[in-house]
Each structure stands twice: as C-alpha cells, then as structure tokens.
Amino acid sequence: MPPEPPALAGQVALVTGASRGIGRAIALELAQAGAFVTVNYRSQAQAAASCVAEIARAGGQAEAQQFDVSDGAAVGEAIARLVDARGRLDILVNNAGITLDGLLLRYKPDDWQRLIDVNLSGVFHCSKAAARTMVRARGGRIINVTSVVSSLGNAGQSAYAATKSGVEGFTRALARELASRGITVNAVAPGFIDTEMTAALPSAARDAYLGAIPLGRLGQADEVAALVGFLAGPRAGYITGQVIGVNGGIYM
C-alpha cells in the first residue's frame, strides 16, 4: 500500500510571530506535517528568512511575510494577499505576543496599551480576517497561544496576564460562534519554556521557577508545537473552545 500523505498536505497555514521561539517551532511542525506555512514577523526579517530556509531544507514549503498584528488594516491586506496567492487559508496560529513587565503602581499607560494592541487586538484582527475565508470554506482551525500566567498569576505581569486571559475568553466565545461552520477555535497555554526570553532571566528567578515546576525542568518549544500540530490536524476535529496547558504541572 502507498504511504499515507502527511496530515496537513495541501493546507495553508499562517503563524504569527514565527521568526523565533515557540512560533518558529510551530511553523516547522506544521510544515513537516505537509502544510504550506506563511512565517509572519514584524521586525526580525533575518530570523524569519532563516526559519523559511530551515523548512525548505527539510523538504517543506514556506514564505516569510512582514506585518504588525496590531495594525488591523495591514493584517487584512496581508491575509487577503495570502488567500489570493494560495487560494485558501486553513490554519491560523495566533502566536505573536510581547511582554512588558512591571509592577502596577509603576506601570506606564503606554505600555499597557501596547500590550493590549499586540497580545489581544492582534488576535482579534488576525482571527477576523482569517474567519472570512474559513467561513466561506466551511472549515478551518484557529489556535491561539496564551500563557499559564493567565491562570497562575505572576507578580509584575498583571498587564500581560490580563491580555492572555482576554485571549482565552475570546477563544471560547469565538469557538461557539464559528462551530456551525466547521471551524474549531482552541488555545494552547505554555508554561515556562526554554526560549530566548527565559534564557535572559536572572539565575535566581530561573531557579525559583524550576523549583515550582513538578516536572523539574523548563519545557521545550517543540513540545508546545506538537500540541498545536495535533489541534491543527484531522484527529482534533471534535475539540473546540478548549485551553490546553503545556506547563510541566505548575498549574493543574
């Protein structure tokens, strides 16, 4: 018997904030499963090109596309170009996000607004633009990357936690809204993952986090990507409106 085609063969995926870290791992995972992947970035052009090249070396297909998810007009134009070029958009992974940590009493209103614009409004803009195509196709997958911090809380991250909690509520509501069109909407909530962001933590803070994680280690980006790949695939067709943790047991 001939081998089965890859699970996502013929599908088109967009991963925001995919030039590095968890987003890059997700882009690689979806490409390995057969999807054509658009690697979105805002400013890291070289890193995005490196991700596309790595996908190509592995036999996959990808392109890099620059736009800022907080700019609704730019998002709409970029997704329209993608659909015009590829004829479809099957998978959207809203991964782009930023952290601007600080204690509430010292927190700047401009930083609060920037977090809202990227972490929350960015998900709104991308999901709205993607849903137009998915509704017409009567199918699709929207997967939002949130954070364990939205459930666990973390001093100095009240603004960040607020944006990620907002994304989780958005996920559940949109899942109900789009289910009749065959579109699933889920969220993945990573814990402390070994990325450039956690590598920059002071050693004392890193040790404190490790001590609180039952599995005793940081997670790997490809462990998050594996769950995203499953949710994007055909075996996850009956899963929607869920927030699934990948956190080593730090929140249960």
C-alpha positions, -999 to +999 in steps of 0.1 A: +000+000+000+013+035-007+022+056+023-005+079+037+000+116+028+011+140+056-018+150+078-018+186+066-009+180+029-024+207+007-033+230+035-022+266+040-012+279+075-003+313+089+018+315+121+022+350+135+054+359+153+071+329+138+106+341+134+119+326+166+110+307+198+077+289+201+064+304+168+093+291+148+089+256+163+052+257+154+060+268+118+084+239+115+059+214+129+031+224+105+054+224+075+067+189+085+030+178+085+027+190+049+012+225+052+024+255+032+034+279+060+035+317+060+060+328+086+049+362+099+073+386+115+073+423+125+110+432+126+131+401+126+135+397+088+167+377+090+153+353+116+121+348+095+142+340+064+162+315+085+130+298+095+118+296+059+152+282+048+151+256+076+117+245+064+129+242+028+159+222+038+136+197+055+115+194+023+087+217+033+073+249+018+071+283+034+074+320+028+080+350+051+056+378+053+061+410+073+032+428+090+024+441+125-006+422+140-016+453+160-023+471+127-058+459+116-055+473+080-021+457+075-034+424+088-064+425+064-042+433+034-017+406+042-042+378+047-060+389+015-027+386-004-021+352+011-055+339+001-053+354-034-019+337-039-027+303-023-065+302-028-072+292+008-062+296+045-069+265+066-049+272+098-042+303+117-019+302+147-020+335+167+013+333+184+027+368+182+030+385+216+051+407+238+059+411+275+064+444+291+067+435+328+063+459+357+046+465+390+012+480+387+019+512+406+048+519+383+033+507+351+031+532+322-002+536+304+016+534+270+030+500+279-005+488+289-019+500+256+009+484+236+003+450+253-034+453+245-027+462+209-003+433+202-015+405+225-052+410+224-061+432+194-036+413+173-056+381+179-088+399+171-075+413+138-060+381+125-089+359+136-115+382+119-095+383+086-089+346+086-125+337+096-139+354+065-121+329+043-127+299+066-165+306+069-167+305+031-148+273+030-169+259+059-138+247+077-106+258+094-085+258+126-077+288+147-052+282+175-043+309+200-011+308+221-018+322+256+002+316+288+000+298+321+003+332+337-034+339+328-044+312+353-015+312+377-008+349+381+026+363+384+038+395+402+049+421+378+028+407+350-007+420+357-010+436+323+004+406+305-019+382+324-049+404+315-042+402+278-037+365+279-069+360+299-087+381+274-074+358+246-088+327+265-122+343+268-121+353+232-112+317+222-142+302+240-167+327+226-154+325+190-154+287+192-192+289+198-196+315+171-178+295+144-186+259+152-216+257+129-192+265+100-169+236+108-142+258+123-125+249+156-110+275+179-087+264+207-059+279+228-026+264+240-012+278+273+025+272+276+043+274+310+079+283+313+095+273+280+132+273+272+134+303+248+154+334+244+130+351+268+135+327+297+173+324+289+175+361+298+160+356+333+183+362+363+196+328+376+177+333+409+144+338+391+151+309+368+159+286+398+127+297+416+106+288+385+123+254+382+116+247+419+079+254+414+075+230+383+066+195+393+085+180+364+116+199+374+125+214+341+116+240+315+095+230+286+108+228+250+093+249+222+088+217+201+066+203+229+042+232+225+044+229+188+035+192+189+002+201+206-005+229+181+002+204+153-023+180+167-050+207+171-044+217+135-049+182+122-079+160+113-078+140+146-087+171+166-119+178+147-141+173+178-120+196+201-131+233+203-133+260+228-105+245+249-075+260+267-049+233+270-018+237+292+018+227+284+033+236+317+051+208+334+024+207+361+030+242+375-008+248+371-033+219+372 
